[in-house]
Amino acid sequence: MENPWLQIPLEDYEGHMSASNVQQLQMLDEVFEVVLNELSPKSLCVLGSTAGNGFQHLIQNAYDRVVGIDINFKYVAECRAWFIQDVPNLQLICADLNEIELTDSVFDLVHAALIFEYVDVEKLLSKIYKWLKPGGVLSVVLQLPSESLSAVSKTQFISVKILEPFIKLVEPDEFRKEAEKLGLICEEETEIKLSTGKRFVKVYFKR
Ligand SMILES: C[S@@+](CC[C@H](N)C(=O)[O-])C[C@H]1O[C@@H](n2cnc3c(N)ncnc32)[C@H](O)[C@@H]1O
């Protein structure tokens, strides 16, 4: 089966995520800025990098290596068009995170915001563990379940509805257990509540 993300035009994704009843594009942009400021990585990898939401925070900083990975080649192409000139040492990869292999022990930071909801958690976590340098950090943003709100908010952008049967919210305690089994240490957890009522958690795990 084709990955449903391949069927969502970028304009629909960004329109949906920035709609007044969603507001997640802005939240994720701010979270990425906070992560960069708090962790000051020299080498980083962004999983599910879309068209580079938040990548403007990478401009004019000295990074040894910045990698962005996304399955949607149109998102990757747009990200390249916007940022390849201005973000030093940027490499953009169009690939399925369930399949891709990277070199071990290369990143100070792996940033994974709202991506574990769409992949094989155990498999990706064990790969991230290997991709991180010893002492490197995985920053994760997970969407928390809500009794009153649907996992995929309703907006005018119909194509996004294709995610409804596919999204699988990840229980933070279960996620922590999986990460700890691999040897990742949970360092800090911050809850984020939007005015829409949706709640998220940002967690740092250190290798
Ligand atoms: C909710 S968005 C991520 C938001 C983004 N991290 C941010 O901070 O704004 C999910 C992204 O993951 C990508 N994606 C979903 N499944 C994927 C997979 N198996 N491999 C690679 N990318 C995937 C989608 O194409 C989409 O761009």
The ligand as an ORCA input file, in Angstrom:
! r2SCAN-3c Opt
* xyz 0 1
  C       3.202     15.722     10.944
  S       4.443     15.886      9.744
  C       5.909     16.242     10.709
  C       6.003     17.642     11.208
  C       7.396     18.191     11.195
  N       8.324     17.277     11.843
  C       7.474     19.541     11.861
  O       8.188     19.682     12.860
  O       6.820     20.479     11.382
  C       4.850     14.248      9.288
  C       5.887     14.217      8.158
  O       6.482     12.917      8.152
  C       6.549     12.451      6.830
  N       6.472     10.987      6.906
  C       5.414     10.226      7.261
  N       5.732      8.925      7.238
  C       7.027      8.857      6.864
  C       7.942      7.775      6.651
  N       7.571      6.510      6.810
  N       9.205      8.073      6.264
  C       9.590      9.369      6.082
  N       8.779     10.419      6.270
  C       7.505     10.179      6.656
  C       5.370     13.086      6.110
  O       5.579     13.143      4.712
  C       5.307     14.453      6.782
  O       6.076     15.385      6.084
*
